[in-house]
């Protein structure tokens, strides 16, 4: 009988479909003998039905007439082979995905056989079978709309009482395999976006609503796992790829939650908000925002700051954002951390195989997730929330209860690099609010509105909350006061035309008070300090930022992020600064200006002007950008980034160059980036426009008597093989290889900010002329006469360019483990001690000339008032030149 299957027939014909169906109907049990035929028949039927849907409607009519769906269910019941189940699920997935006819879809979904396939007790200990089953359910969900979804549910008294596809799918929502979790989430979104009211009521009713609670609980477990990875990275070999994978999963989960909310199902947003606050924000994230390490906390401050940023940026729920913001006015001791053992036990249950376990005679048992008891245990395991006690918080605020807002600012003033970056990221995230200052003002003859366009990544936060936190941008304050003045509010008009127009001088906004009262529903108490107001809070933020700019142990790149935040708060003038702020900024500026001038005599002084101009442009772009340069996840990678180049010897020239580039954290800070930032901050705070280039003097003329001019060199420098005069050069010997000593003429020269030490061979044919054989940078050569051999001169030979400026030659130490950079050494032997001293003095003289030229060119920039005035003149001259220059049309 089975050989007749292979006889010649038209493969895509109704006759073939009829034959396959007849053969399947004759099978009474699937065994090893006929298993392969059954699998091939099922596969062929899926191809024929798909073909018929596009070319011949009689194929599907035959499918309905013979009730082939019923045959599929029967074959499933009489087969114990997993391969048959796999093929059947694949066959159904292919048919459902490829059917275009609405009539065919309605038929498939309306038969009882579809729900029988969905609820069949497959043995999901076979991972491949589970994958095919989830793909089958996802294929069904892809065809859902308001007409077809009603065919898959069971109703009673106008109420959905059964929805097998959804109920079966969400049992695998937290499976250990990421692909399965992703498929289930796609399925649920397909269900949610149908928008059927009866189905929506079903999925938001107990016990199905527990899925949303479980979603938050599972996300919380992922947050703790992420923190473990970050902690391991800080103490062991950095693994940025592992952290990035965990970060991607965290953000994917949040985007999924955001998509669920956007479906617009009533009560889902409130349910998710309540669970995020109750099981994640209040017991886990907010208690971690303290500087000191406290035993028993499950998550570090840096991870907590990152997660707060992500939640606020991605999960766009207004009540959630406003409640989190209001919580910043509560003391740290208002939030109790949740015991670790309770959470771990619950998550072990949540992440276990919840659909099938080994039990009974056939080893197949249905055991749906008991979501209700799970959430109850999570809630019970939380530490009880109590009203505030009269305690003292020892976190930089002795004798008083420190608010979370104060703890956040303390990260800026006393935290390390990563904590500062995290706190700045939270403030920047809050500041980028989507909430618009919008008011339609009806005057006798005019009607208009004022709007603020939201940033790309915005937070659903009331701007009154921003004002209360002290971080409402100046431009939005101005719009707000303008609206108040136009509608006749005296306070708005008074402040609009006042030099002290920071914010409403009164107490806390009614909007904030409402959310503070709401916190009591979660057992959280609050208190407001005497004199608390938006204006007072704003000065506290300014105090923290100014204090940050005065710190010398923070990465300059992170200080730039603080500069961006200050630029948003104070874009126009210094009116917000008090005399103490201005004094601190000026003192810090003078300190870094002094440090900058010291680098004029450093190892890389010849690159100082180039780097200064480059960093000036970068800093200007950074603080004037509409949003921060860095994603929140950068704070998690900061430690690994610093550890990637630990092998660099700190005494090498490359280490000194890294100070300029800020590639590493543990080396002393190079002042260039900080100096540029402070210069630009003070310039715009004084109401001055920033020029595109720093105000630096042009190069000076090279004297004819200089060694470089006498030798015939120009600004391009010596080239190997080029001819030069040897006037003033000193004969010497050097061995570049063991046992092979060579004779050269040694010459040190400086042209402007550039300089070289040159070894040249004398030309026999030309008197007092030679050919350049080797040239090295003059800066950083660090000449030294040997203590034991007074005729030997030691010179350090650093690279001719900074390695990070030319990654094609030197590689990037952050991307791969680079070998430590080691400077070269020359030991030159001279005829006698006097000749050696002449060469030594020559190098020192040329280094001094080079350094003085660098200092001369920097001089207009390091004096702040003079530099600002020079910058204004530079801008005016640039505009004048641009306007008066006619275009060249030739």
N, C-alpha and C positions, 0 to 999 in steps of 0.2 A: 504493500500500500504506500510506504513512504517513498519508494522510488518513483511512483507516479507523480510526485510533487515536482520532480525535475524535468518532466516532459515538456516539449516545446509549446509554449503559449505566449500570447502577447502579454508582456509583463504589466503594462498599464491598461488593463481592460476590465470590464465588469465581470467577464467570465473568470478572470483570475481572482477577483474578490469573492465571487460566489464559491469558487473551488476552495479557497483558504477557509472560508467560513464553514463550509460543509465538513472539512477535515477537523476543524477545531471542535465542532459539535459532536463528532464521533469519539472524541477522547474522553475517557472516564476517569483516568488518573494520569498525572504527569510523573514519569519516571526517567531513569537514565536512558532508556531506549528512545523515547519520543521527545525528550527535553529539547534537543537541538532543533527539531522541526517546529515545536511550539514557539521557540524564541524567534526563529526566522519568519514564521507566519505572523507573529505580532509585529515584527519590524516591517514586513511587507504591507500589512494592513495600514499602518500609519502613512506609508508612502502613497498608497492608493487613495486613501481618504483625502490627503492633502492635494493630490493630483486632481481628483474629482471635484473638489471645492473650486478649483480654478478653471476646469475645462468641461465637466459634465456633472450636472446636478443629480443624475440618476445614481451615482455612486453613493451619495449620502442618503438618498431615499432608500436604497438597499440596506445601508447601515442601520437606518431606523426600522425598516420592515423586519429585519432578522434580529433586531435587538442585540446587536453585537456588543454593546456595553454590558449587557447581562452576561454574555459569554465571557467577557473579560473578568468579571467578578467571579464567575464559576471556575474559570481556569486558576484564578488566584487561590481559591479555596481548596482545590484538589492538587495543588502543587506545594511541595516543601522546599523546592530548590530556590535559593536566593537569586540565581541568575534569571529565572523566569519572572520573579517580582521586579527585578531591576528593569528588564525589558518592557514589562507591562507599564511601569511608571514612566519610562522614557517614551513609549508609544503614546500614552495619554498626553504627555507634555508636548510632544511634537504636533499631535492633532490639534490641541487647544491653541497653541501658539500660532499655527499656520492657517487656521480657519478664518476666512474673511466674511463668510455669510452669517448675518445676524440670526437667521433662522436656524442654522446649524448650532450656533452657540446656545441659543435658547433651548434647543432640544437636549444638548448635553447637560446643561445645568438643571433642567427641569426633571430629569429622571432621578429616581431614588438611588440608582446605581452610583451616581457621582459621590453622594455623601457616604455610601457604603465603602467606596474606595478610599475616601478621605479618612474614615474612622476604622479602617481595617487594622488589625493588630499585627503590624509588621515587626520583625525582629530587628530593632534598631541597634543591636549590638554590632551589626554590620555597618560600619561608617559609610561605606559607599551607598548602601541602601538608603540610609538617612539622607544623604546628599540628593539622591534622585527623588526622594519623597518631598523634600523641601522645594526642589525645582518644580515638581508637579503642582504643589500648592501655589507657588509664585506664578506659574503660568495661568492658573485659574484667576488669581487676583488681577492679572494684567488685562482681563476681559471684563472686569467689573464696571458697571455703571448703575444708575438709579433703576434701570429696568432689570438687569441681570442679577443684581445682588439679592433681590427679593426671592429668586429661585433657589438660593442656597441657604435660606434661613427658614426656621419653623416659627410660626406665629400662633398666638393664642390670645383672644380678646384684645386684638390690635396691639399686641406686645410681642416683641421678638423673645422667644424662650430658648432658642437653640441656633447656634451659628458654628457648625463643626469646623469649617475651614479656619476661622479665626482662632477658635479655642485651641485646636490642635497645634497651630503654628506657634502661638506665643509661648507654648511650653518649651520651645527650643530657642527662645529669644536670648538666653544667656548661656548658650552652649559654648564649650571651650574652643570650638572651631570658628574662626572669624568669618569664613565664607558662609557658614550656616546662619550666624547672627546677622550678617549683612542681608541675606536673602529674606529672612523673617522681617527685618525692618522695612525692606522694600514692599513686602506683602502688606504689612500693617498700614503703611502710608497709602497704598492703593485703596485700602478699605476706608481709611479716614477721609480721604479726599473725594470719595463718592458723595458724601454729604447727605446720607439718608438719615432722617430724624429717628426712625425706629431703631436702626442699627446703632446710631450714636448713643441712644439711651441704654442699649444693651451693653455696649463696651464700657460705659461709665457707671454701670451698676455693679454691686458686689456679686460674686467675687472677681469679676473680670477687671474692675477698676484697679485691683491690686497690681495689675501689670505696670501701671505708671509708678507706683510706689517701688516695685521691684526694680524698675529701670533706674531710679535714683539710687537705690541701695547698691546695685551692680556698679553704677558709675562711681560711687564712693569707694568701693573696693579697688577700682582701677586707679583712683586718686592716691590711695595709700601705696599701691604697687609702684606708681610713678615716683612717689617720695622715696621709696626704698632704692630705686635705681639712682636717683639724684644723690642720695646719701652715699651709695657705693662709689659713685663717680668721684666724689670729693675725697675719698680715702684710698682709692685704688686706681688701677689703670683706667683712663678715660674711655668711655664707649659712647660716643655721640650718636652712633647709628641706633643703638638700643634705645637711648632716650628719645630720639626723634621718632622712632616707631611707636613708642608709648604715647608721645605727644600727639601724633597723628590719630591714634585711636581715641584719645581723650577728646580731641576736637571733633572727630567724626561723631562721637556719641552726643556731643553738645549740638552739633548741626542737626542730628536726627531729632533730638528733643525740640529744637527750634522748628523743624518741619512738622512735627506732631502738633505743636501749638498753632502753627500757621494754618492748619486744616480747619480751624475755627469751630471745633467741637465744644459745645457748652460745658463748662466746669473743668475741662481738661487743663486749661491754663492755670486755674486756681489750684487744682489738685497737684500739679507738678510744682508750682510755686511753693505750696505748703510743705511738700516733701523735701524739696531742695533746702528750704530754710530749716526745717525741723531735723533732718537727718544728715545734712552736709555743712551748711553755712554756720549755723549756731553751735553745734557741738564739736565741729572739727576744724573748720578754716579760721574763723574769727579768734578762737582761743589761741591759735598758733601765732598771732601777730604780736608777739612779745619778743624783746631783744634777748632776755636771759633764757637759757635752756632749762626747761622744766621736765622732770621725769614723768613719764606716763603719756606725753603727747604723742600722737600717732603720726604727726605730719610736721615737717619743718616750715619755718616762716617763709622761705623762698618759694617752696612748692605751693604754699597757701596763697601767696601773692600772685603767682602765676595763674592758679585756678580761679581766683577772684576776677582777674582780668579776662580770662576766657569766658567765664560765665556771663559777665556783664556785656561783653562784646557780641556773643553769639546767641545767648538765650534772651531774646528781646521781649521781656515781660515787664511792663511798667511797674507793677506792684513789687516785683522782685528787686528791681534796681533801686527803687525808692526805699524799700525796707532795709536793704543792705546799707544804703547810704545813711539811713536813720540810725542803724545799729552802731555807726562810728561815733555816735554821741553817748554810747553806753560804756560803763567801766569794763575793764578786762575781766574783773571777777564776776561779772554778770553772766559769763558764758562758761559752762563746765564741760571739760573734755569728756568724750565717751570712752569707757574702758575698752581696751584693745581686744580682750578675750571674747567679749560679747559679740563684737563685729565679726571676728574671724570665724566664730562658730556659725553665725548666720550665713556668711558668704560661702562657707564650705557647703552648706545645704543648697544655697542658691545656684552655685556653679556645678553641682553634681549632675549626673545624668538623671534628668527628671522625667523623661518620657518612658523609659523601660529599664528594668533591672532584672537580674537573675532570680527567679522564684517560681515555685510550682513545677508541675510535671513537664510542661513544654518550654519552660524558661522564658515566657513572654508575659509580662504583667504590665498593665496600664497604671501609671502612678503620676497623675498630674501634680504640678507644683502647688503646694499649699501656701499660696501667696498671703492669705489673710493672717495665718499664724506666723509667717515669716516677718511681716511688717510689725506685728504685735511684739515679737521678741526683740526686734531691733529697737522699737520704742521703749520697751521695758528695760533693755540693757543700757540705755542712755542714763547718764548721771542725772539725778533729779534737778530740775531748774528751781531755784529758790530766789526769794527776794534778796536784794543787796544787803549785805551786812556792813557794819561800820568797820571796815578794815583798811589797812594801809597798803597801797601797791608800791612795791619797790622797783620801779622800772624807770629810773631817771626822774621820778616825780615824788620825792620823799614827802611823807605827811599828807598825801592827797591821793584820791582815787583817779588813776590815769585813764582817760578816755581812750577808746580804740583809735580815734582820730589822732590823739597825742602819741599813741604807740606807733602809728603809721609814720608820723613826722619824726619820731625818734629814730626810725630806721634811716632816715635821710641824714640826720645830724650825727648819729653815733654808729650806724651800721657799717658793715664792710661793703665792698663793691657790689656784690650780688644783692644784698639787702637794699642798698640805695637804688639800684636799678629796678628792683621789684616794686619798691614804694613809689618811685617816679612813674612806673608803668601803670600802677593802680590810679594815681591821680590823673594821668594823661587819659586813661580809659574813661574815667568819670567825666573829665572835662569835655570829651568829644561826644557831647549829648546830642541826641536826635531831636529832643524836645525843642520846639521853635518858640521864640518870642513872637507871638503873632497876635495882633489886635486890630480889629477894624474900628476906626475912630470916625464917628459921624459928627462933623462940624457943619455949620450952616451952609457952606457952599463947597465942601470938599469931603470926599470919602476915600480913604486909602488904608493900606495895611503895610506893616513892616515885617519881613520874614528873614530868618537866618537860615541859610542853606546848611543841612546837616553834612558832616564829614562822611567819607567813604565807609568807615567802620564806626558806627554810632551806637550810643547806648540809650535805651528808652528811660530817660531820667528827667524829672521836672527840673527846670532851671532854677526854681526856688530852692531846690535841694543843693544845687551847685553853689548858690549864693550863701546858703547857710554854712556849707563846708568851707567857704572862703576861697573857692576856685572858679567863680564865675568869670569868664573872660571879660576883659575891659570893654571890648566892642559890644558885647551883649549887655553889659551894665549900661553903657551909653544908650543903647536902643531902648532898654527898659525905662530909664529915666526920661528919655524923650517922650515915650508914650504916656508916662505918668504926667509929664508937664503939659502935653497936648490935651489930655482929658481934664486938666484943671486941678491935679493933686499938688498941693503946695510943697510937700516934701520932695516930690520929683523935680519940680521946677527949681527949688532951692539948691538941690544937689547938682542938677545938670549944669548950672552956671557957677558952681562953686569949685574952687581949686581942690576941695576935699571930697570929690564926687566918687567915693568908693562904692557905697551901697547904702541900703536903708540902715539908718543908725539905730533903729529900734531893736526889739528883741527878735526871737525866733519866729519864722514864718508859720502861719496856720497849717500849711501843707505838711511841714516837718512835724509839727505838734501832733497831727493826726496819725502819722506813721509811728511816732514815739509811743502814742497810746496803744497802737496796734501791737507793739512788741510785748505788751503785757499779756496778750493772748498766748504767747509762747513762754510765759513765766520769766520774762526779762525786764528788769527794772532799769531806770535811767536817772541821771541827774544832770542838770545844766549848771555850769559854774556861774557865779555871780558876775554880771556884766557880759554874759555871753551874747554875741551878736555877730552877724555876718562880717562887719567891719573888724571886730576883734579877731575873728577866726582868719580873716584874710591876712592880717598882720602876722599871725602865727605861722601861716604858710610862707610868707615872705621871710620871716625870721629863719625858718628851716632852710630855705633855698639859699639865702645869703650865707648862712653858716656852712652849707655844703660847698659853696664857691671858695670858702676860706680853708677848706681841708686840703692837706697835701698828700693824703694817703689814698685818694680815690682816683680811679682811672679817668683820664681826660675825656675819653669817649663817653663815659657816663656823665661827666660834668656837662658835656654838650647837651645831653638829654635834659638835664636840669635847666640849661639855658633855653631850650625850646619851651619848657613849661613856663619859665619866667617871662619869656617873650609873649606867650599867649595871655598872661595875666596883665602885663604892663607893656602894651605895644606902642605907647605914645610918649610918655614923659616920666620924670622922676618924682612926680607928685606923690606916688604911693610910698616912696622910700622916706624913712625918717633919717635924722642925722647919723644915728648909729649905723644904719644900713650902709649909708654912703661912705662913712669912715671905714667900715670893715672891707667894703669892696675896693676902695682906693688903697688901703694898706695891703690887701692881697695882691692887687695889681702891681704895686711897687715891688713887692717881694718877687713876683714872677718875672717882672721886667729885669730885675737884678740877675735872676737865674738865667734869663735869656741871654743877657750880655756876657755872662760867664761862658755860655756855650760858644760864643764867638771865638774863644780860645780853646775850644774842645777838639775832639778827634775828627768830627765831621763839620767843621766850621765852613768848609767850602760848599756844603749843601744847605746851609742854614737859610740863606735867602730864597733858594728854590723851594725848600719845604715850607717856609713861612708863607710864600705866595700861594702855594697849593693848599695849605691848611686854611688859609684865610677864605678861599672860595668855598671849601667844603664846610667850614663852620657857618658861613653866611647862609648857605643852602640849608644846613641842618636846622638852624634856629628860626629861619623864615618859612620852613616847610609847613604845609597844612596839617600834617600829622607826624608823629615821631618816626624816626628812621628805622627803629628796631621793632620786631614782633615781640610779644610777651615771652615767647619761648626762648628768646636769647638769654634771659636770666638763668635758665636751667643749663645752658651750654657754656656759660661764662667760665666756670671753674675748669671744665675740660679743655677749653681753649687756652687757658693760662698754663695748664699742665703739659700741653703738647710740645713746648719748647724748653722744658726744664733743663735739657742737657747743654744749653748754651753757656759757656764760661762767662761769668759776670765781668771779668776783666778784659774781655776781647772787644775789638772795635765793633763787632756785630752786635754785642750787647748794648753798647752805647748807641748804635743806630736804632735798635729796637726801642730805646727810650723815646726816640723821635716818633716811631711808627705806632707805639703803644700796642705792640703785638703781645706783650706779656705783662702780667699784673705784678709779679713779685719783684721786678726790677724797680729802682727808683724812678720816679716820674720825670720825664723830660718836660721842661716848662713851656715848650713852644705851643702846644695845643691849648694849654690852660691860659697862657698869655693872650692868645688870639681870642679865646672865648671872653675873657674878662674885658679886653679892649672893646670888643663889639657890644657886649652888654652895657657897658658904661656909655658908649657912643649913642646907642638908641635910647637909653634912659635919659640922656641929656637932650633928647629930641633931635639928634643929628642923623642924617641919612648915612647908611653904610655904603662905602665905595666898593666896587667890584675887586679892587686891588688894594693891598696895604700901602700906606704912604711911606715909601722907601726912597731914599736919595738915589739918583742914577750913578752908574760907575764913574769913577774919576779918571782923568787922563793919566796914562802911564809915563813916568819921567824917562827922558832919553838916557839918563845915567843908570837906570835900573839894570840889574843883571839880565833880566829877560830881554830888554831892548838890545842890550849889548850883544847877547847871544843870538839875536835875530828871531826871537819867538814872538808869536801873537797870541790872542785870546783863545785860539783853538787848541793851543798846547803842543807839546812835542809829539811827533809821530815817529814810530820806529823806522829807521832808514833815512829820516830827514837829516839835512845838513844844518849845522849850527856852529857858531864861533865858540872857541874854548877860552876866551878871555876871562880870567878869574877862576877857571876850573882847576881842580886839584887832582893830581894823579894818585891812583890807588889800585889795590889788588882785591879781588874777591873770587871765591870758589863756589860756583853754583852746583858743582858736582864734586864728590870726594876725589881729591888728588888732581883736580884740573883747575888750576888757578889761572885767572885772566886779568889782564891789565886794562884799566879804563881811566877816563877823566871824570871826576865827580863834580856835579854842579847842582846847587839849589836855587830855584827861581820862584817868584810870585808875580802874578799878573792879576790885579784886582783881588777878587775873592778866591781865585784859583791859584794853585801852586803845585810844583812838581820837584821831585829829586830825580836827577838824570845821570845815567851812566852812558858815556859816549866813547867811541873808539877814534883815535886820532887818524886823520887822513894824511898819508905820507906825501901825497901830491899837492896838498894845500897847506900852507903855513897857518898854524893856529886855528885849524878847522877840524871838525870831527863829524861822525855819523852817530845819531841816536840809536842805541841798542836796547836800552831798558829805561822805562820811566815809571815812577810810582807817585802816589799822592804825597804832597808835602804835609798836609794837615794830619795830625795823629802820628807822625813819624817818631816822635818822642826820642830825640837823639841822646845818646849816653856814651861817654868814654869809659872803656873797660877799666875796672879798678886795678887789675893786675897787669894789664898790657896797655900802656898809655898811648900806643900807636893804633889801637883798635877803636873803631866807632860803631856802636850798635844802633840800628834803625829798625823801627817797627813798620812793616809794610801791610797796610790795610787794603781791602778791595777798592777798586777805582770808582765803584758805585755802590749804593746801598743795596743789599741783596733783595729786599722786598720791593724795590723799585724795578728790578729786572728779574722776575720770577722764571723767565724762560731759561736763564743760565743757572740760577741757584735753587729753583724749586720753592715751594711754599711750605714752611715748616708746620703750618696748621693742618694741612691736608695729608701729610705723610710724615713719618719720623725721619727728620733730616739729621745727618751727621753734624756734630758740633763744628761750628766755624772756628778755625784757628788762623790767627794772623801770621803773615810771613815775617821773616827776620833776615836782615842783611848785617853782616859783620865785615866792615871795610878795614883793610890794613893800609896804613900810610907809611911814607918813607921815615918819618920821625915824629916825635911828640908834637912839635910846633905845627907841622902840616895837619896833623889830626885836629888840633885845636882850631886851626883856621877853618877846616871843614865843619867842625861843630858850631863855631860862631856863625858861619854862613847860613846854616840851617836855622838857627835861632833867629837871626836877623830877618830872614825871609818869612818865617812863621809869624813874627811880630808884625811885619808889613801886611801880611794877609789878614791877620786878626784885626788890625786897626782899620783896614778897609771895610771889613764886615761891620765893625762897631760904628764907623762913620755912616754907613748906609742905613743902619738901624736907628740911628740917633733921633730922627724925626718921629719915629713910631713909639719909642719907649717913654717919652714925655706925654702924658695923657692929654692935658689941655691943648698943648701945642699940636699934638697929633690929630686931635679932633678938628681943630681949625685948619690944619693942613689938608685933612681929608675933604673938608668943605670946599676949599680952594681947588683941590684936585677934581672934585665933581664938577664944579663950575667950569673949569678950563676944559674938561672933557666934553661937556655939553656944548660949550662955545665952539670947540673945534669941530664937533659933529655937525652943528648947524651951519657953520661957515664954509664947510668943505663941499665944493661942487662935485657931483659924480663924474667920473671919467667915462666919457661915452665913446672914446676911441677904441 
